[in-house]
Amino acid sequence: MITARPKMILFDYGGTLLCEPEWDMLRGEKALFEHIVSNPHHYTPEELCSWEKEYMLFSIKDMLTAVQDDLFRIVLMCLFR
């Protein structure tokens, strides 16, 4: 039983500090759901995993679009200075 709250919790699953080659999002969600005390909306690990995958894909596409836009602006600035 945890008696004191941690001062900080660090989440990094982007490959910066931790690389987990056999990472399985659904397996992680199932392990997490074993410790959930209340689930008033009755979400399943599969639903959560599906939403996370959609969010991650959407975020990556947005990030790539932003990088492409920035690179295009830089090229234009260099060409027309």
C-alpha positions in Angstrom: 0.0 0.0 0.0 1.3 3.5 -0.9 1.5 5.7 2.1 3.0 8.8 0.5 2.3 10.5 -2.8 5.2 10.7 -5.2 6.7 14.2 -5.9 6.7 13.5 -9.6 5.8 10.8 -12.1 7.7 10.7 -15.4 6.0 9.2 -18.5 8.2 8.6 -21.4 7.3 6.0 -24.0 8.5 8.0 -27.0 11.8 6.2 -27.2 13.7 9.1 -25.6 14.6 7.5 -22.3 13.1 4.0 -22.8 13.0 1.6 -25.7 10.7 -1.3 -25.4 10.9 -3.4 -28.6 8.1 -5.8 -27.6 5.8 -3.0 -26.5 2.1 -4.0 -26.6 -0.4 -1.3 -25.8 -3.3 -3.6 -25.3 -1.3 -5.8 -22.9 -0.5 -2.7 -20.9 -4.1 -1.5 -20.8 -5.2 -4.9 -19.6 -2.6 -4.8 -16.8 -3.7 -1.3 -15.9 -7.4 -2.2 -15.8 -6.7 -4.9 -13.1 -6.0 -2.0 -10.7 -8.9 0.3 -11.6 -11.3 0.8 -8.7 -14.1 2.6 -10.5 -15.1 2.5 -14.2 -18.5 4.2 -14.4 -18.6 4.3 -18.2 -17.6 0.6 -18.4 -14.8 1.2 -20.8 -12.8 -1.8 -21.8 -9.0 -2.1 -22.4 -9.7 -2.7 -26.1 -11.7 0.6 -26.4 -9.1 2.6 -24.6 -6.3 1.0 -26.7 -8.3 1.8 -29.9 -8.8 5.4 -29.0 -5.1 5.8 -28.0 -4.0 4.4 -31.4 -6.3 6.8 -33.2 -5.0 9.7 -31.2 -1.4 8.7 -31.7 -1.9 8.4 -35.5 -3.7 11.7 -35.6 -1.0 13.4 -33.6 1.8 12.0 -35.7 0.1 13.2 -38.9 -0.4 16.7 -37.4 3.3 16.8 -36.3 4.5 15.8 -39.8 2.3 18.3 -41.4 3.7 21.1 -39.1 7.3 20.0 -39.9 6.6 20.1 -43.6 5.0 23.5 -43.3 8.0 24.8 -41.3 10.5 23.4 -43.8 8.5 24.9 -46.7 8.6 28.4 -45.0 12.3 28.1 -44.4 13.0 27.2 -48.0 10.9 30.1 -49.2 12.7 32.5 -46.8 16.1 31.3 -48.1 15.0 31.6 -51.7 13.6 35.1 -51.4 15.9 36.9 -49.1 
